[in-house]
Amino acid sequence: MLIVTSNEIPGHCIDAVFGEVMGLTVRSRDIGSQMLAGFRSLGGGELPEMTRALYESRQEVMARMVSEAQQRGANAIVAMRFDTSEMGTNWTEVCAYGTAVYVLPLGEGEPGATGQSIYLTKQPQQGAGQPAPPAQPAPPVQPQAGAQQPGQSQPFPRQSQY
């Protein structure tokens, strides 16, 4: 999954927009690490226990956001952001959010193509920086009647399940 903080991906065309996706977690600090961090804060400097907890929270919300985007049929997320806030005295909310999209790399000779996108268009069965599919591909999913399939060129894709 290609994830960027920009609204566009250089060398790629956004073919479908699936809407906002997010991952969210609320964590409480355990009393032991909270006390240890309190003592460390007296001397100043980094609080490794809190840094580790925040890092793990960000990884967790990213995974949840990616999972939601994949369920919608996206292969990229644009305008990705993090948001954190304190809830009460020892609860922290961490949220990752962005817009789930389906992107197509631009090929050689297309306006806006980049070296990376040209390379991706020449690779069989790869797209938008995705690794090659597994040796045994999953069985094809039967499309729903009237559902827009990623990669089709109709201007306004319809997804009946959304």
Backbone as CSV, one residue per row, in Angstrom:
resi,resn,N_x,N_y,N_z,CA_x,CA_y,CA_z,C_x,C_y,C_z
1,MET,0.860,-1.180,0.000,0.000,0.000,0.000,0.899,1.233,0.000
2,LEU,0.677,2.094,-0.957,1.403,3.343,-1.064,0.685,4.386,-0.220
3,ILE,1.400,5.006,0.723,0.798,5.989,1.628,1.623,7.262,1.551
4,VAL,0.954,8.382,1.245,1.649,9.664,1.144,0.877,10.727,1.910
5,THR,1.593,11.758,2.344,0.948,12.873,3.029,0.490,13.945,2.051
6,SER,0.908,13.848,0.804,0.488,14.808,-0.213,-0.888,14.428,-0.759
7,ASN,-1.501,15.365,-1.494,-2.827,15.107,-2.065,-2.752,14.355,-3.383
8,GLU,-1.581,14.273,-3.972,-1.368,13.571,-5.229,-0.120,12.715,-5.107
9,ILE,0.016,11.759,-6.014,1.203,10.916,-6.051,1.885,11.175,-7.391
10,PRO,3.077,11.763,-7.383,3.748,12.052,-8.654,3.878,10.792,-9.503
11,GLY,3.558,10.941,-10.791,3.675,9.824,-11.713,2.497,8.867,-11.687
12,HIS,1.470,9.203,-10.947,0.298,8.333,-10.834,-0.971,9.141,-11.070
13,CYS,-1.963,8.470,-11.592,-3.276,9.058,-11.827,-4.253,8.422,-10.849
14,ILE,-4.984,9.256,-10.110,-6.005,8.726,-9.210,-7.208,8.340,-10.059
15,ASP,-7.504,7.044,-10.098,-8.572,6.514,-10.940,-9.892,6.382,-10.197
16,ALA,-9.837,6.192,-8.881,-11.060,6.063,-8.078,-10.770,6.551,-6.667
17,VAL,-11.754,7.173,-6.056,-11.659,7.648,-4.679,-12.696,6.896,-3.858
18,PHE,-12.237,6.262,-2.779,-13.122,5.455,-1.949,-13.505,6.140,-0.645
19,GLY,-12.960,7.308,-0.383,-13.339,8.069,0.811,-12.334,7.959,1.932
20,GLU,-12.699,8.588,3.048,-11.817,8.650,4.200,-11.700,7.283,4.873
21,VAL,-10.490,6.971,5.273,-10.230,5.769,6.065,-9.437,6.201,7.290
22,MET,-9.561,5.428,8.356,-8.835,5.789,9.570,-8.559,4.570,10.422
23,GLY,-7.605,4.748,11.304,-7.308,3.778,12.337,-7.248,4.541,13.644
24,LEU,-7.743,3.956,14.720,-7.844,4.662,15.989,-7.511,3.724,17.129
25,THR,-6.830,4.251,18.135,-6.609,3.501,19.368,-6.586,4.480,20.529
26,VAL,-7.016,4.009,21.673,-6.906,4.775,22.913,-6.109,3.902,23.861
27,ARG,-5.033,4.452,24.358,-4.142,3.691,25.236,-4.066,4.348,26.604
28,SER,-3.934,3.522,27.619,-3.650,4.051,28.954,-2.236,3.632,29.312
29,ARG,-1.576,4.487,30.029,-0.216,4.181,30.469,-0.306,3.370,31.756
30,ASP,0.500,2.314,31.820,0.479,1.521,33.045,1.200,2.293,34.147
31,ILE,0.848,1.994,35.366,1.340,2.754,36.515,2.862,2.690,36.637
32,GLY,3.446,1.528,36.297,4.904,1.387,36.407,5.647,2.307,35.447
33,SER,5.267,2.290,34.180,5.965,3.140,33.216,5.648,4.605,33.461
34,GLN,4.456,4.890,33.991,4.096,6.268,34.287,4.962,6.810,35.427
35,MET,5.180,5.990,36.450,6.028,6.429,37.567,7.478,6.576,37.110
36,LEU,7.961,5.614,36.324,9.332,5.674,35.832,9.528,6.904,34.951
37,ALA,8.567,7.180,34.090,8.654,8.361,33.234,8.616,9.631,34.072
38,GLY,7.835,9.620,35.157,7.780,10.781,36.051,9.126,11.062,36.684
39,PHE,9.820,10.008,37.122,11.150,10.196,37.707,12.151,10.664,36.651
40,ARG,12.089,10.075,35.455,13.014,10.473,34.387,12.782,11.923,33.957
41,SER,11.535,12.361,34.003,11.237,13.719,33.538,11.857,14.775,34.455
42,LEU,12.175,14.403,35.703,12.817,15.349,36.608,14.193,15.756,36.085
43,GLY,14.876,14.835,35.436,16.212,15.114,34.916,16.204,15.612,33.479
44,GLY,15.060,15.584,32.822,14.980,16.025,31.429,15.396,14.912,30.482
45,GLY,15.222,15.138,29.213,15.609,14.171,28.196,14.452,13.305,27.739
46,GLU,14.777,12.343,26.883,13.766,11.464,26.300,13.227,10.481,27.331
47,LEU,11.950,10.139,27.165,11.303,9.135,27.998,11.090,7.904,27.129
48,PRO,12.037,6.954,27.129,11.972,5.825,26.197,10.700,4.989,26.316
49,GLU,10.163,4.841,27.525,8.941,4.052,27.698,7.768,4.717,26.968
50,MET,7.666,6.020,27.068,6.587,6.756,26.402,6.812,6.805,24.890
51,THR,8.060,6.939,24.474,8.377,6.937,23.041,7.978,5.605,22.430
52,ARG,8.301,4.509,23.092,7.968,3.174,22.603,6.451,3.000,22.516
53,ALA,5.731,3.453,23.535,4.272,3.323,23.540,3.651,4.125,22.397
54,LEU,4.151,5.336,22.151,3.612,6.154,21.070,3.947,5.550,19.716
55,TYR,5.168,5.049,19.561,5.560,4.407,18.309,4.674,3.195,18.022
56,GLU,4.456,2.355,19.009,3.610,1.176,18.825,2.172,1.568,18.498
57,SER,1.674,2.619,19.120,0.319,3.092,18.835,0.209,3.568,17.392
58,ARG,1.209,4.301,16.923,1.175,4.794,15.543,1.223,3.637,14.548
59,GLN,2.020,2.621,14.823,2.079,1.460,13.940,0.734,0.729,13.911
60,GLU,0.099,0.634,15.057,-1.194,-0.051,15.149,-2.278,0.700,14.365
61,VAL,-2.340,2.017,14.511,-3.382,2.762,13.800,-3.117,2.793,12.294
62,MET,-1.853,2.785,11.895,-1.529,2.711,10.464,-2.031,1.386,9.889
63,ALA,-1.795,0.293,10.600,-2.239,-1.021,10.129,-3.760,-1.068,10.024
64,ARG,-4.465,-0.483,10.964,-5.930,-0.464,10.912,-6.428,0.373,9.736
65,MET,-5.769,1.502,9.487,-6.153,2.360,8.367,-5.919,1.640,7.040
66,VAL,-4.775,0.982,6.895,-4.462,0.244,5.670,-5.463,-0.885,5.462
67,SER,-5.814,-1.585,6.506,-6.784,-2.673,6.400,-8.131,-2.158,5.892
68,GLU,-8.587,-1.029,6.424,-9.853,-0.457,5.971,-9.769,-0.051,4.500
69,ALA,-8.637,0.532,4.091,-8.467,0.940,2.691,-8.472,-0.279,1.769
70,GLN,-7.800,-1.348,2.160,-7.765,-2.563,1.351,-9.153,-3.182,1.224
71,GLN,-9.933,-3.149,2.287,-11.297,-3.689,2.241,-12.153,-2.930,1.244
72,ARG,-11.849,-1.670,1.024,-12.615,-0.859,0.071,-12.103,-1.005,-1.363
73,GLY,-10.958,-1.664,-1.549,-10.415,-1.852,-2.891,-9.335,-0.866,-3.268
74,ALA,-8.828,-0.110,-2.309,-7.798,0.892,-2.579,-6.418,0.251,-2.671
75,ASN,-5.525,0.903,-3.422,-4.126,0.483,-3.444,-3.208,1.603,-2.976
76,ALA,-3.788,2.721,-2.512,-2.997,3.838,-1.995,-3.855,4.682,-1.062
77,ILE,-3.172,5.464,-0.225,-3.832,6.429,0.653,-3.121,7.758,0.465
78,VAL,-3.894,8.804,0.161,-3.327,10.144,0.014,-3.796,11.010,1.180
79,ALA,-3.097,12.129,1.387,-3.418,13.101,2.439,-3.458,12.454,3.820
80,MET,-2.536,11.535,4.081,-2.494,10.820,5.355,-1.986,11.754,6.456
81,ARG,-2.613,11.676,7.608,-2.237,12.489,8.761,-2.347,11.667,10.038
82,PHE,-1.612,12.112,11.062,-1.754,11.573,12.416,-2.387,12.647,13.280
83,ASP,-3.134,12.209,14.277,-3.693,13.119,15.261,-3.581,12.429,16.605
84,THR,-3.155,13.162,17.601,-3.085,12.603,18.953,-3.721,13.583,19.924
85,SER,-4.276,13.050,20.989,-4.832,13.913,22.028,-4.829,13.159,23.352
86,GLU,-4.851,13.921,24.418,-4.921,13.349,25.758,-6.374,13.253,26.170
87,MET,-6.731,12.150,26.762,-8.087,11.951,27.282,-7.930,11.611,28.755
88,GLY,-8.326,12.514,29.597,-8.139,12.284,31.024,-6.681,12.493,31.388
89,THR,-6.278,11.930,32.520,-4.913,12.155,32.990,-3.903,11.162,32.425
90,ASN,-4.342,9.979,32.022,-3.362,9.013,31.526,-3.857,8.200,30.334
91,TRP,-4.793,8.732,29.560,-5.235,8.075,28.332,-4.786,8.914,27.157
92,THR,-4.307,8.246,26.127,-3.873,8.925,24.917,-4.594,8.325,23.724
93,GLU,-5.179,9.180,22.907,-5.829,8.754,21.673,-4.853,9.015,20.530
94,VAL,-4.704,8.023,19.654,-3.877,8.176,18.460,-4.740,7.780,17.267
95,CYS,-4.762,8.637,16.254,-5.583,8.401,15.070,-4.733,8.640,13.823
96,ALA,-4.859,7.773,12.848,-4.261,7.971,11.523,-5.418,8.012,10.548
97,TYR,-5.403,8.972,9.626,-6.488,9.065,8.662,-5.979,9.595,7.332
98,GLY,-6.726,9.292,6.286,-6.380,9.743,4.946,-7.501,9.373,3.994
99,THR,-7.248,9.556,2.709,-8.228,9.248,1.682,-7.786,8.022,0.908
100,ALA,-8.624,7.000,0.892,-8.334,5.757,0.167,-8.608,5.982,-1.316
101,VAL,-7.634,5.620,-2.152,-7.760,5.814,-3.597,-7.214,4.599,-4.336
102,TYR,-7.569,4.515,-5.626,-6.964,3.532,-6.514,-6.161,4.326,-7.522
103,VAL,-4.851,4.082,-7.584,-3.986,4.838,-8.490,-3.426,3.939,-9.578
104,LEU,-3.162,4.569,-10.719,-2.535,3.893,-11.849,-1.245,4.631,-12.181
105,PRO,-0.131,3.900,-12.322,1.111,4.574,-12.700,1.032,5.050,-14.147
106,LEU,1.618,6.215,-14.404,1.640,6.777,-15.755,2.806,6.186,-16.531
107,GLY,2.562,5.831,-17.774,3.580,5.194,-18.608,4.428,6.194,-19.374
108,GLU,5.414,5.666,-20.035,6.331,6.485,-20.819,5.559,7.282,-21.869
109,GLY,5.874,8.554,-21.979,5.215,9.427,-22.940,3.957,10.093,-22.415
110,GLU,3.446,9.660,-21.251,2.258,10.288,-20.677,2.686,11.510,-19.874
111,PRO,1.943,12.616,-19.993,2.290,13.811,-19.213,2.292,13.498,-17.719
112,GLY,3.333,13.914,-17.026,3.440,13.686,-15.586,4.118,12.391,-15.195
113,ALA,4.502,11.568,-16.172,5.164,10.298,-15.854,6.508,10.566,-15.187
114,THR,6.875,9.704,-14.261,8.170,9.785,-13.594,8.945,8.506,-13.908
115,GLY,10.212,8.508,-13.573,11.013,7.303,-13.781,10.421,6.107,-13.062
116,GLN,9.950,6.327,-11.845,9.356,5.244,-11.072,8.082,4.737,-11.726
117,SER,7.203,5.651,-12.162,5.940,5.208,-12.754,6.171,4.487,-14.077
118,ILE,7.139,4.941,-14.852,7.471,4.260,-16.109,7.967,2.851,-15.818
119,TYR,8.829,2.731,-14.813,9.321,1.415,-14.403,8.162,0.512,-13.985
120,LEU,7.219,1.064,-13.208,6.084,0.262,-12.727,5.187,-0.197,-13.868
121,THR,5.020,0.624,-14.909,4.154,0.219,-16.019,4.791,-0.883,-16.849
122,LYS,6.100,-1.006,-16.766,6.792,-2.046,-17.531,6.885,-3.362,-16.774
123,GLN,6.518,-3.359,-15.487,6.570,-4.570,-14.666,5.244,-5.301,-14.768
124,PRO,5.249,-6.566,-15.162,3.985,-7.304,-15.257,3.374,-7.530,-13.875
125,GLN,2.060,-7.341,-13.776,1.268,-7.613,-12.584,1.723,-6.832,-11.369
126,GLN,2.308,-5.673,-11.548,2.652,-4.824,-10.420,2.053,-3.464,-10.682
127,GLY,1.753,-2.762,-9.627,1.228,-1.420,-9.785,1.338,-0.631,-8.512
128,ALA,1.534,0.663,-8.658,1.578,1.615,-7.547,2.551,1.198,-6.454
129,GLY,3.696,0.621,-6.853,4.705,0.267,-5.874,4.397,-0.999,-5.099
130,GLN,3.407,-1.737,-5.516,3.033,-2.960,-4.825,4.029,-4.067,-5.163
131,PRO,4.336,-4.943,-4.211,5.179,-6.084,-4.527,4.436,-7.049,-5.449
132,ALA,5.194,-7.898,-6.094,4.584,-8.878,-6.994,3.606,-9.747,-6.210
133,PRO,2.497,-10.159,-6.832,1.526,-10.999,-6.124,2.122,-12.363,-5.787
134,PRO,1.535,-13.071,-4.819,2.058,-14.377,-4.454,1.979,-15.353,-5.629
135,ALA,2.774,-16.418,-5.531,2.832,-17.402,-6.622,1.461,-18.009,-6.895
136,GLN,0.660,-18.204,-5.866,-0.679,-18.755,-6.038,-1.681,-17.645,-5.750
137,PRO,-2.194,-16.989,-6.791,-3.101,-15.861,-6.553,-4.417,-16.322,-5.938
138,ALA,-5.041,-15.405,-5.223,-6.336,-15.687,-4.609,-7.383,-15.859,-5.707
139,PRO,-8.435,-16.628,-5.439,-9.482,-16.794,-6.449,-10.123,-15.444,-6.759
140,PRO,-10.559,-15.249,-8.005,-11.156,-13.962,-8.362,-12.458,-13.710,-7.614
141,VAL,-12.692,-12.450,-7.302,-13.907,-12.041,-6.616,-14.942,-11.706,-7.668
142,GLN,-16.151,-12.218,-7.495,-17.221,-11.935,-8.440,-17.714,-10.516,-8.204
143,PRO,-17.700,-9.658,-9.241,-18.163,-8.284,-9.047,-19.667,-8.235,-8.794
144,GLN,-20.063,-7.263,-7.990,-21.473,-7.060,-7.743,-22.084,-6.357,-8.947
145,ALA,-23.342,-6.604,-9.185,-24.008,-5.980,-10.325,-23.930,-4.466,-10.197
146,GLY,-23.439,-3.822,-11.242,-23.356,-2.362,-11.270,-22.178,-1.775,-10.538
147,ALA,-21.321,-2.614,-9.934,-20.183,-2.084,-9.194,-19.060,-1.698,-10.147
148,GLN,-18.430,-0.596,-9.868,-17.296,-0.118,-10.665,-16.055,-0.886,-10.243
149,GLN,-15.319,-1.390,-11.188,-14.104,-2.118,-10.880,-12.908,-1.191,-10.992
150,PRO,-11.914,-1.298,-10.074,-10.728,-0.459,-10.158,-10.053,-0.625,-11.518
151,GLY,-9.592,0.488,-12.059,-8.889,0.443,-13.332,-9.785,0.738,-14.517
152,GLN,-11.106,0.694,-14.352,-11.992,1.043,-15.449,-12.004,2.552,-15.598
153,SER,-12.275,3.022,-16.794,-12.086,4.435,-17.062,-13.359,5.264,-17.004
154,GLN,-14.404,4.792,-16.365,-15.595,5.616,-16.236,-15.294,6.747,-15.263
155,PRO,-15.804,7.964,-15.523,-15.392,9.108,-14.731,-15.825,9.099,-13.278
156,PHE,-16.965,8.509,-12.938,-17.433,8.507,-11.565,-17.753,7.080,-11.157
157,PRO,-16.783,6.386,-10.532,-17.018,4.995,-10.160,-18.111,4.879,-9.105
158,ARG,-18.926,3.858,-9.248,-19.973,3.589,-8.266,-19.620,2.316,-7.513
159,GLN,-19.726,2.367,-6.229,-19.504,1.207,-5.379,-20.794,0.971,-4.610
160,SER,-21.533,-0.048,-4.984,-22.846,-0.255,-4.383,-22.788,-0.587,-2.889
161,GLN,-21.663,-1.084,-2.398,-21.600,-1.458,-0.997,-21.215,-0.283,-0.096
162,TYR,-21.062,0.937,-0.627,-20.649,2.092,0.194,-21.745,3.099,0.286
